[in-house]
Amino acid sequence: MPRDTLARSRTPRRTGRRRRRRTASARPTLSLCMIVKNEEKHLANCLESVRAVVDEIIIVDTGSTDQTVAVASAFTDKIFVH
């Protein structure tokens, strides 16, 4: 057996995904994305309950006819009206 082939056959194979090394300052982030429509009555309470644990809030409004977008704007500027 040629020397190069022997050396390669002894090298352990890596399987699966590579793991990313995290630096001391890096931490996982958590985003909340909600699809809403006419949730004016419940949205503020819902967003207030998760505000401390999420890093960002994203709201997708699907055509509300009430003040849902106005309520959401008190919590985030990432509001998409569809």
Secondary structure, 3 states (H helix, E strand, C coil): CCHHHHHHHHCCCCCCCCCCCCCCCCCCCCEEEEEECCCHHHHHHHHHHHCCCCCEEEEEECCCCCCHHHHHHCCCCCEEEC
